[in-house]
């Protein structure tokens, strides 16, 4: 069957089920079997509890949650790592919850842990709908994680083009350090405000656009309307939230059926964005507790991006670090990806100019600030890729306030060419003195700009904008920094790939 015909058949199937959803109550719709049965199977367990899981291929596995260890930082008491010990058909393995971890294979299943109970203690329990110690997800070994052809990457930009906040990461932002933690539920994909396109990840029906909500989806659903938000519902019965949109396209109206890949709007910083430009993308589904909760999306996004763009090598040192001056942290590149499993070297270049090698390195930071440390990964074919470890170092004399932070982005981030201008945007948070200084990594003179310091988070002109054109192809490491009057500096970096 040709792909175009298959898509048409799938779309008609979606149309049928979503028409049923229009006339059914949300409870009725939730009780019916979805048109597209999810491949994933989800189980909530307490430590010591066992169950039998029937996989999507009909096979069964016996599962026991043996142990749970959650590590909290001494500053905010935020969980920075949660590790479960799981027994599957008599075999035992450890899994870390969220934090850019992908499902692992054991026996005849792929398994991950999407959330653990400790996140409810000083977080927001309603995000997850978890009433037990841990949530485990299962797929058959070797299976795709989501139905092929039914899901794509929801932004028109390169993977890790700029800052991200992904599953379970504690969000360290604002001005004052608060006791309640916003553990990230859903995926914040940073991008260039007013430039980056946001697209539909799935064939779906629009159930809300701005403050307009489709009848039948106003109660007992995860829909929480806001002027900058769109909700879509797909044939799996999953709701998709797209937040902080600078503009919602006029044709995205409640009741309209849209196809995968249609433009929803333009990425922005509207609503409760904190002032930085990003798409908040979150999937909600019924959980084993019977409640609506987040269906962790990192693994789905990565699988979709990998199939769409076929990257040969992707460096990954995303997990953020939060310490006070004088303390140490371990930077890791172990989650980097190679299409042929041939990573040969990990090289680190630090803000102070020193270097190190190895998949993991331990660093001590004696001065407050925000650091952006360079990871270079090389495979056996000579392919290289870069990522940046963000290290947030507090002043021990002022532990109630964050040090200044900085966000930068660029557009376009795909298929940049020699001689074509690239737009760069930057905004500093928690500092109004000084200027941002750009080093574009090609030997050209630095460029100084000045953002508003996020005094008013929704300020239309909050980001400072400049353009740069590269004259030669290559991988360019761009740095932008801004210093406070006392010398505390925030640094961030971008990796720009320029083709001939």
C-alpha positions as CSV (number, residue, x, y, z in Angstrom):
1,X,0.0,0.0,0.0
2,X,1.4,3.4,-1.0
3,X,2.3,5.7,1.9
4,X,-0.1,8.4,0.7
5,X,-3.0,6.0,0.5
6,X,-2.1,4.6,3.9
7,X,-2.2,8.1,5.4
8,X,-5.6,8.7,3.8
9,X,-6.9,5.5,5.4
10,X,-5.5,6.4,8.8
11,X,-6.9,9.9,8.5
12,X,-10.4,8.6,7.7
13,X,-10.2,6.3,10.7
14,X,-9.2,9.3,12.8
15,X,-12.1,11.3,11.4
16,X,-14.6,8.6,12.4
17,X,-13.4,8.3,16.0
18,X,-13.1,12.0,16.5
19,X,-16.6,12.5,15.3
20,X,-17.7,10.0,17.9
21,X,-15.8,12.0,20.5
22,X,-17.6,15.2,19.5
23,X,-21.0,13.7,20.5
24,X,-19.8,11.6,23.4
25,X,-19.1,12.9,26.9
26,X,-15.4,12.8,27.8
27,X,-16.1,9.9,30.2
28,X,-17.8,7.9,27.5
29,X,-15.0,8.6,25.1
30,X,-12.4,7.6,27.6
31,X,-14.3,4.2,28.2
32,X,-14.3,3.4,24.5
33,X,-11.4,1.7,22.9
34,X,-9.4,4.3,20.9
35,X,-9.1,4.0,17.1
36,X,-5.3,3.8,17.4
37,X,-4.3,1.6,20.3
38,X,-1.2,3.0,21.9
39,X,1.8,0.6,21.8
40,X,2.8,1.6,25.3
41,X,1.5,-0.1,28.4
42,X,1.5,1.8,31.7
43,X,1.6,0.4,35.2
44,X,1.8,2.1,38.6
45,X,3.4,0.1,41.5
46,X,4.4,0.5,45.1
47,X,7.8,-0.9,46.3
48,X,7.4,-4.6,46.8
49,X,4.3,-4.8,44.6
50,X,4.1,-7.2,41.6
51,X,1.9,-7.5,38.6
52,X,1.6,-9.1,35.2
53,X,1.7,-6.8,32.2
54,X,0.2,-7.8,28.8
55,X,2.2,-6.1,26.1
56,X,0.7,-4.7,22.9
57,X,1.8,-7.9,21.0
58,X,-0.1,-10.1,23.4
59,X,3.0,-11.3,25.3
60,X,3.0,-11.2,29.1
61,X,5.7,-10.3,31.6
62,X,5.9,-10.5,35.3
63,X,7.0,-7.3,36.9
64,X,8.0,-6.3,40.5
65,X,9.1,-2.9,41.8
66,X,11.9,-3.9,44.1
67,X,13.3,-0.6,45.3
68,X,13.2,3.2,44.8
69,X,16.0,5.7,45.7
70,X,15.5,9.4,45.2
71,X,18.4,11.9,45.6
72,X,17.6,15.5,46.6
73,X,19.9,18.5,46.5
74,X,20.8,20.3,49.8
75,X,19.7,23.7,48.4
76,X,16.0,23.3,47.5
77,X,15.4,19.7,48.5
78,X,14.5,19.1,44.8
79,X,14.8,15.6,43.5
80,X,17.7,15.5,41.0
81,X,17.7,11.8,40.4
82,X,15.2,9.0,41.0
83,X,16.3,5.4,40.4
84,X,14.0,2.3,40.6
85,X,15.1,-1.3,40.8
86,X,12.8,-3.4,38.7
87,X,12.5,-7.2,38.3
88,X,11.1,-8.4,34.9
89,X,10.6,-12.1,34.5
90,X,13.3,-12.8,37.1
91,X,15.8,-10.4,35.6
92,X,16.7,-7.2,37.6
93,X,17.7,-3.8,36.3
94,X,17.9,-0.2,37.4
95,X,16.1,2.7,35.7
96,X,16.4,6.4,36.2
97,X,13.2,8.4,35.9
98,X,12.9,11.0,33.2
99,X,16.0,13.2,32.9
100,X,16.6,12.5,29.1
101,X,16.7,8.8,29.7
102,X,15.3,6.5,27.0
103,X,13.6,3.1,27.5
104,X,16.0,0.2,28.1
105,X,15.6,-3.4,26.9
106,X,15.4,-6.3,29.3
107,X,14.3,-9.7,28.1
108,X,11.3,-9.3,25.8
109,X,10.4,-5.7,26.8
110,X,11.5,-2.2,26.6
111,X,10.9,-0.4,29.8
112,X,11.2,3.1,31.3
113,X,10.2,4.9,34.5
114,X,8.3,8.1,33.8
115,X,7.8,9.4,37.3
116,X,8.2,8.5,41.0
117,X,6.2,9.4,44.1
118,X,8.7,11.7,45.7
119,X,8.0,14.3,43.0
120,X,4.6,14.8,44.6
121,X,6.0,15.8,48.0
122,X,7.2,19.3,47.0
123,X,5.9,19.4,43.4
124,X,2.4,19.4,41.8
125,X,0.7,15.9,42.1
126,X,-2.0,16.8,39.7
127,X,0.6,17.0,36.8
128,X,1.0,13.2,36.9
129,X,-2.0,11.6,38.6
130,X,0.4,9.1,40.3
131,X,-0.9,7.6,43.6
132,X,1.8,4.9,44.0
133,X,5.6,4.9,44.3
134,X,6.5,4.7,40.6
135,X,5.1,4.6,37.1
136,X,6.6,2.1,34.6
137,X,6.0,1.9,30.9
138,X,6.4,-1.1,28.6
139,X,6.8,-1.8,24.9
140,X,7.7,-5.1,23.2
141,X,11.5,-5.5,22.6
142,X,12.4,-4.1,19.2
143,X,9.1,-2.4,18.8
144,X,8.7,1.3,17.9
145,X,7.6,3.4,20.8
146,X,4.7,5.0,19.0
147,X,2.8,3.9,15.9
148,X,5.0,4.6,12.8
149,X,3.7,7.5,10.8
150,X,1.5,8.8,13.5
151,X,3.8,11.3,15.3
152,X,6.4,13.9,14.2
153,X,8.6,16.5,15.9
154,X,6.4,19.5,16.7
155,X,8.8,22.3,15.9
156,X,10.5,23.3,12.7
157,X,14.0,23.4,14.0
158,X,17.1,21.3,14.8
159,X,17.2,19.0,17.8
160,X,18.6,20.7,20.9
161,X,18.9,24.0,19.0
162,X,18.8,25.9,22.3
163,X,17.7,25.4,25.9
164,X,15.3,22.7,26.9
165,X,13.5,21.7,30.1
166,X,12.4,18.1,29.8
167,X,10.7,15.3,31.8
168,X,11.1,15.7,35.6
169,X,13.8,18.4,35.5
170,X,13.5,20.8,38.4
171,X,13.0,24.3,36.9
172,X,15.5,26.6,38.6
173,X,14.2,30.0,37.5
174,X,12.7,33.3,38.7
175,X,14.4,35.7,41.1
176,X,13.8,34.1,44.5
177,X,14.4,30.5,45.4
178,X,11.1,29.0,46.5
179,X,10.4,25.8,48.6
180,X,7.9,24.5,46.1
181,X,9.5,22.9,43.0
182,X,8.2,23.1,39.5
183,X,9.3,19.6,38.3
184,X,8.9,19.9,34.6
185,X,5.9,18.1,33.3
186,X,5.9,18.0,29.5
187,X,8.7,19.3,27.4
188,X,9.9,22.9,27.0
189,X,11.5,23.2,23.6
190,X,13.4,26.6,23.4
191,X,13.3,28.5,20.1
192,X,13.5,31.8,18.4
193,X,10.5,34.0,19.3
194,X,8.2,35.1,16.4
195,X,10.2,33.0,13.9
196,X,10.1,29.3,14.7
197,X,7.1,27.4,13.4
198,X,5.1,25.1,15.7
199,X,3.4,22.2,13.9
200,X,0.9,19.5,14.7
201,X,2.7,16.3,15.9
202,X,-0.3,14.1,15.0
203,X,-3.5,14.0,13.0
204,X,-6.0,15.4,15.4
205,X,-9.1,17.4,16.2
206,X,-8.7,20.9,17.7
207,X,-10.5,20.9,21.1
208,X,-9.4,24.3,22.2
209,X,-7.8,27.4,20.7
210,X,-7.1,30.3,23.0
211,X,-10.0,30.6,25.4
212,X,-12.5,28.8,23.0
213,X,-13.2,25.2,24.0
214,X,-15.1,22.6,22.0
215,X,-18.4,21.5,23.8
216,X,-17.9,18.2,25.5
217,X,-14.3,18.9,26.5
218,X,-14.8,21.6,29.1
219,X,-15.2,19.2,32.1
220,X,-13.4,16.0,33.1
221,X,-10.6,16.6,30.6
222,X,-7.1,18.0,30.9
223,X,-8.0,21.0,28.8
224,X,-7.0,24.2,30.6
225,X,-7.6,27.1,28.1
226,X,-5.5,30.2,27.9
227,X,-5.1,32.9,25.2
228,X,-1.7,31.4,24.1
229,X,-2.7,27.7,24.2
230,X,-4.0,25.1,21.8
231,X,-5.2,21.6,22.7
232,X,-5.4,18.8,20.2
233,X,-7.0,15.3,20.6
234,X,-5.7,12.4,18.6
235,X,-7.1,8.9,17.8
236,X,-5.2,7.4,20.8
237,X,-7.4,9.5,23.0
238,X,-4.4,11.6,24.0
239,X,-4.6,15.4,24.5
240,X,-1.7,17.6,23.3
241,X,-1.0,21.0,24.9
242,X,0.9,23.6,22.8
243,X,1.6,26.7,25.0
244,X,3.3,30.1,24.9
245,X,2.4,30.6,21.2
246,X,3.2,34.1,19.9
247,X,0.4,33.6,17.4
248,X,-2.2,30.9,16.8
249,X,-3.0,30.5,13.1
250,X,-6.5,31.6,12.2
251,X,-7.6,28.2,10.9
252,X,-6.8,26.4,14.2
253,X,-10.4,26.6,15.6
254,X,-12.2,24.2,17.9
255,X,-13.9,21.3,16.0
256,X,-11.5,21.5,13.0
257,X,-9.7,18.3,12.0
258,X,-6.1,19.0,11.1
259,X,-3.4,16.8,9.7
260,X,0.0,16.0,11.0
261,X,2.5,18.7,10.0
262,X,0.0,21.5,9.7
263,X,1.2,24.8,11.2
264,X,-0.4,25.6,14.5
265,X,1.3,28.9,15.1
266,X,4.5,30.6,15.9
267,X,6.7,29.9,18.9
268,X,6.7,32.7,21.6
269,X,6.8,33.5,25.2
270,X,3.2,34.4,25.9
271,X,1.3,33.3,29.1
272,X,3.2,31.9,32.1
273,X,6.5,31.4,30.2
274,X,8.8,33.1,32.6
275,X,9.8,35.4,29.8
276,X,11.8,32.9,27.7
277,X,10.7,31.9,24.3
278,X,9.8,28.2,24.0
279,X,7.1,25.7,23.1
280,X,5.6,23.9,26.1
281,X,4.5,20.6,24.5
282,X,2.7,18.1,26.8
283,X,0.7,14.9,26.3
284,X,-2.1,14.1,28.7
285,X,-3.7,10.7,28.9
286,X,-5.7,8.5,31.4
287,X,-3.3,6.9,33.9
288,X,-3.6,3.7,35.9
289,X,-5.0,5.7,38.8
290,X,-7.9,6.7,36.6
291,X,-6.8,10.3,36.7
292,X,-5.5,12.4,33.8
293,X,-1.7,12.7,33.9
294,X,1.3,13.5,31.7
295,X,2.4,10.8,29.3
296,X,6.1,11.5,29.3
297,X,7.1,12.6,25.8
298,X,10.9,12.7,25.5
299,X,11.2,9.2,24.1
300,X,8.4,9.8,21.5
301,X,10.0,13.1,20.4
302,X,13.4,11.6,20.0
303,X,12.1,8.6,18.0
304,X,10.1,11.0,15.7
305,X,13.1,13.3,15.2
306,X,15.5,10.5,14.5
307,X,13.1,9.0,11.9
308,X,12.5,12.4,10.2
309,X,16.1,13.7,10.1
310,X,18.3,10.6,10.4
311,X,21.1,12.2,12.5
312,X,24.3,10.3,12.4
313,X,25.6,11.7,15.8
314,X,23.9,13.7,18.5
315,X,25.9,15.0,21.6
316,X,23.8,15.1,24.8
317,X,24.8,16.6,28.1
318,X,21.5,18.3,28.7
319,X,20.8,17.7,32.4
320,X,21.3,20.9,34.3
321,X,23.5,21.3,37.4
322,X,22.5,23.3,40.4
323,X,25.2,23.8,43.1
324,X,26.7,26.5,45.3
325,X,30.2,27.9,44.9
326,X,32.8,25.6,46.2
327,X,30.9,22.4,45.4
328,X,31.5,19.8,42.7
329,X,29.3,18.2,40.1
330,X,29.7,15.4,37.5
331,X,29.1,16.3,33.8
332,X,28.0,13.4,31.7
333,X,28.0,12.8,27.9
334,X,26.8,9.2,28.3
335,X,23.3,9.9,26.8
336,X,24.9,11.0,23.4
337,X,23.7,9.0,20.4
338,X,25.5,7.4,17.5
339,X,23.6,5.8,14.6
340,X,26.1,3.0,14.4
341,X,27.1,2.9,18.1
342,X,30.6,4.1,17.3
343,X,31.3,7.1,19.6
344,X,35.1,7.1,20.0
345,X,35.8,10.2,22.0
346,X,34.3,12.8,24.4
347,X,36.2,16.0,24.8
348,X,35.2,18.8,27.2
349,X,36.3,22.5,27.0
350,X,35.5,24.5,30.1
351,X,34.7,28.2,30.6
352,X,38.1,28.7,32.2
353,X,39.9,27.4,29.1
354,X,40.9,24.0,30.5
355,X,40.0,20.7,28.8
356,X,39.3,17.1,29.8
357,X,38.3,13.8,28.1
358,X,36.0,11.0,29.0
359,X,32.3,10.4,29.0
360,X,32.0,11.7,32.6
361,X,34.1,14.4,34.3
362,X,33.9,15.9,37.8
363,X,34.3,19.7,38.1
364,X,34.5,22.0,41.1
365,X,33.1,25.6,40.7
366,X,34.4,28.3,43.1
367,X,32.7,31.4,41.6
368,X,29.0,32.1,41.3
369,X,27.5,32.4,37.8
370,X,26.0,30.4,35.0
371,X,28.5,28.3,33.1
372,X,28.1,26.7,29.7
373,X,30.6,23.9,29.2
374,X,31.4,22.4,25.8
375,X,31.0,18.7,25.0
376,X,32.5,17.5,21.7
377,X,31.6,14.0,20.6
378,X,33.3,12.2,17.7
379,X,32.5,8.9,16.1
380,X,34.7,6.4,14.2
381,X,33.6,8.0,10.8
382,X,34.9,11.4,11.9
383,X,31.4,12.9,12.5
384,X,31.3,15.4,15.3
385,X,28.6,17.0,17.3
386,X,28.5,19.5,20.2
387,X,26.3,20.1,23.2
388,X,26.6,22.3,26.3
389,X,26.3,21.5,30.0
390,X,24.6,24.3,31.9
391,X,26.0,24.7,35.5
392,X,24.1,27.1,37.8
393,X,26.4,28.1,40.7
394,X,24.8,30.0,43.6
395,X,26.6,32.6,45.8
396,X,26.9,30.9,49.3
397,X,26.4,34.3,50.9
398,X,23.1,34.8,49.2
399,X,21.3,31.4,48.9
400,X,17.8,32.9,48.6
401,X,18.4,34.4,45.1
402,X,19.3,33.0,41.8
403,X,22.4,34.4,40.0
404,X,21.7,36.0,36.5
405,X,20.8,33.6,33.7
406,X,20.7,34.0,29.9
407,X,18.8,32.5,27.0
408,X,19.9,32.7,23.4
409,X,18.4,31.2,20.2
410,X,18.9,31.4,16.4
411,X,16.8,31.0,13.3
412,X,16.8,29.2,11.0
413,X,18.5,26.2,12.6
414,X,18.1,23.8,9.8
415,X,20.0,23.9,6.4
416,X,21.9,27.1,7.2
417,X,24.0,28.1,4.1
418,X,27.1,30.1,3.5
419,X,26.2,33.7,2.7
420,X,22.7,33.5,4.2
421,X,22.0,35.7,7.2
422,X,21.1,34.0,10.5
423,X,19.0,35.8,13.2
424,X,20.3,35.6,16.8
425,X,18.2,36.5,19.8
426,X,19.2,36.9,23.5
427,X,17.7,37.8,26.8
428,X,19.3,38.0,30.2
429,X,17.3,37.2,33.4
430,X,18.1,38.8,36.8
431,X,20.5,41.4,35.5
432,X,19.9,44.8,33.9
433,X,23.5,46.1,34.0
434,X,26.0,45.7,31.2
435,X,25.4,44.3,27.7
436,X,25.3,40.9,26.1
437,X,28.4,40.2,24.0
438,X,28.2,37.8,21.1
439,X,31.2,35.9,19.8
440,X,30.0,34.1,16.6
441,X,32.9,31.6,16.6
442,X,34.3,32.5,13.2
443,X,37.0,35.1,14.2
444,X,34.8,38.1,13.4
445,X,34.6,41.0,15.8
446,X,32.3,40.6,18.8
447,X,28.9,42.2,18.7
448,X,27.3,43.9,21.8
449,X,23.5,44.2,22.3
450,X,21.3,44.9,25.3
451,X,18.1,43.0,26.2
452,X,15.7,44.3,28.9
453,X,16.9,41.9,31.6
454,X,13.4,40.4,31.8
455,X,12.1,43.2,34.0
456,X,8.7,42.7,32.3
457,X,8.6,39.0,31.2
458,X,6.0,39.5,28.4
459,X,7.7,42.6,27.0
460,X,7.3,42.4,23.2
461,X,10.9,43.7,22.7
462,X,12.5,41.8,25.6
463,X,15.0,39.9,23.4
464,X,17.9,41.8,21.8
465,X,18.2,40.9,18.1
466,X,21.2,40.8,15.8
467,X,22.1,39.0,12.6
468,X,25.3,37.3,11.4
469,X,26.4,35.7,8.1
470,X,29.0,33.0,7.8
471,X,31.4,33.0,4.9
472,X,32.6,29.4,5.2
473,X,30.9,26.0,5.9
474,X,31.6,24.4,9.2
475,X,30.5,23.9,12.8
476,X,30.5,27.1,14.7
477,X,30.4,27.4,18.5
478,X,28.7,30.7,19.4
479,X,29.1,32.2,22.8
480,X,27.1,35.1,24.4
481,X,27.6,36.4,27.9
482,X,26.6,39.3,30.1
483,X,28.2,40.3,33.4
484,X,26.7,42.0,36.4
485,X,28.4,44.9,38.1
486,X,29.9,42.6,40.8
487,X,31.5,40.4,38.1
488,X,29.0,37.5,38.2
489,X,28.7,36.4,34.6
490,X,26.0,34.4,32.8
491,X,27.2,32.5,29.7
492,X,25.3,30.4,27.1
493,X,26.3,28.8,23.8
494,X,24.8,27.7,20.5
495,X,26.0,25.2,17.9
496,X,25.5,26.5,14.4
497,X,26.1,24.2,11.5
498,X,26.7,25.9,8.2
499,X,26.6,24.0,4.9
500,X,28.3,24.9,1.6
